[in-house]
Amino acid sequence: MASIARSNLKLRAKPDSQTKESAVLILFYQDKDKIKLPLILRPVYVGVHSGQIGLPGGRKEKADADFYETALREAKEEIGINPADVTVIGHLSDLFVFASNHMVHPVVGYINHKPVFLTDPREVDQLIEVPLSTLLDKSIRGITNMVVSGNMEISAPYFGVDGHTVWGATAMMLSELLSIINELEEDAL
């Protein structure tokens, strides 16, 4: 799910001494007969990820013991998730996001009930509850051309979810997650 521009820039764009550490939470929960996970639409602001779909998360703070704590703290701040309710089951591959110079650590967890979401309007414009079955449906995947950073045109793979285009780092993390789920399902057969 990496864009063509990312592939071309991979050799030039590498973490450096200015790279910031971040974590996001991929949170599974049961809602009636479906397993879902929350995505967020970021508000429009002056910045790299303005108006984009993402996972709850953000920058690691000095007080955070590790990236698990960062992901849980950020999920509480952004969408009201109680960290004590979350069972962390692991993490995905770290992902360097060169556009914002962040190394992102994706954390995976679940809650045994449907959360009561309390979104912070400064960080979340809209909460999108996505059924896992929707993400597993290959018909929602596509490739689109878009202009980023003001003038660079890229060809970006994406997931089409509820009228939104989920692309970039979020799409790459979800793609890795779905690959793992598909492998587990194949092993179970």
N, C-alpha and C positions, 0 to 999 in steps of 0.2 A: 504493500500500500504506500510505498515511498513515491514521491513525485519525481518526474524526470529531472527537474532542477536539483532536487536533493541528491540524486545519483551523480549528477555532473559536479556538484559542489563538494561531495563527500571528501575528496582528496584535499581540498583547501580548508574546509571548515572543520576544525577540531577543537576539543576542549582546551582551555588555556587557564592561566592564573586568574582570569576574571570570570570564569564560568561559575555560575551559581548552582547550588544543589536544590532540587525540588522533589516532591513526591505527590503522587495522585492515588486515589482509592477507587478500585473497581469493586463495587459493592453489590453482591447478589442478595436478593430477598424474594420471598414467596408472596405473590399477590393473587389470591384465589387459586386458580389452577395454572398460573404462569410463574416462571422464574423471571425476574426483571432486574435491571440495573439502572441507576440514575446517570444521566448526562446533564450538563448544564449549558445554557446559552449565555455566554459572557455579554455584559452590556457593551455598548459602543463607547469607546474612549480613545484617547490618543495612545496607541501602543500596538505592539505586534499582534496580539491575540484578540483585538477588539472585534466583538460581534461573532466570535467563533464558538463552535460547539466543543466542549471539552469534558474532562472528568473532574470531579471535585479534587482540589489539591492546590499546592502552592509551595513557596520557598521554605526551606528548612531554617528553623530559628535555632539560636544557640542553646536554648533551653530544651530542645527536642533531643531525647536520648538517642534516637535512630530514625530511619526513614519511615518505619511503621508508625511511630509516634507523630511524625510530620503529617503523614497521610490522614491519620485519624483526627488530629487537631484541625487540619484544614477542612475536613468533611464536616466537623462540628461547626466551624465558623461559617462555612458557605451554605450548607444545607441542613444543619441542625441535627446531625447524627450523633447519638451518644456513644462515645468510644467504648464504654463498658459493654455495650450491646453487640459489638462487632467481634466476631471470631476471625482472626487473620489466618489464612490458609497458605500464604506464600507470596511470591512476587514474580514478576516477569522480568525480561531483560531490561537493563538500564538503556535509556534512549537519549542521545544528545540532540537537542533542538537548537540548531545553529542560529535560527532567526532571532531568538531571545537569549542565546548563549546560556542555556540551562541544561544540566544533566538531570533527567527525570527518572525517578525510581518508582515504577508502578507496583502498588501493593494490592493484593487480592484478598477479599474477605467476604463474609456473609453475616446476615442477621436472620434470626429465626422467626421474625414477624415483619409485617409491612411497616416500615418506619413512618412516623409523622414528620414530614419534611417541613423545616422552617428555613426558608431561603433568606439570605442577606442580599437586599436589593442593590447594594454597592458592588457585589461580586457576581450576582446571578440575575439575569434578566428573565430567564424561564427555566424551569425544571422539566426535563423530558424523561419519562419513565419508559424504558425500552425493554420489551420482552426479549429474552435470549433467543427465542425461536425466530424473531424478526432478524436479528443479526446473523443467525445461521442460514437464512434464506439468501442464496447466491444471487437472486434476481434484484436485490437492492444494491448491488455493487455496480459501479460504473467508473468511467474516466471522464473528466471535464477539464477544459482549459480555463484558467483564471489568471488574473493579474494580481501579483503580490508585491509588497514593498514599493508601491507606487507605480512601477513601470516594468517589472519582470513578469513575463508570461510563462506559466508553467502548465504542464499536463499532470493533473493530480487524480489518482484513484480515490474513490470515496464510497461511503455507505450512504444511501438515501434513506433517512429516518424521519418519519412524520413531517415531510416537507423540508427537512434540513439536510445540508450537505456536511457529513462528518468526514473530514479529511485530515491530512497532515499527521502529526504525532499521535493524536487520538486514534485515528484510523489504523495506524501502524501497531499501536498497543492492542487495540481490539482484534486486529488480524492475528497477532501472535496468540492471544487468548483463544480465539476460535480454532486455530490450528491445534492447540493443546487439547481442546474439548473434542475435536474431531478424531484426534489420535486416541484419546481415551475411549471414545465410543467404538472405534474400530477394534481396539484391544479387547473390549468387552464382548465382542461378537465371537 
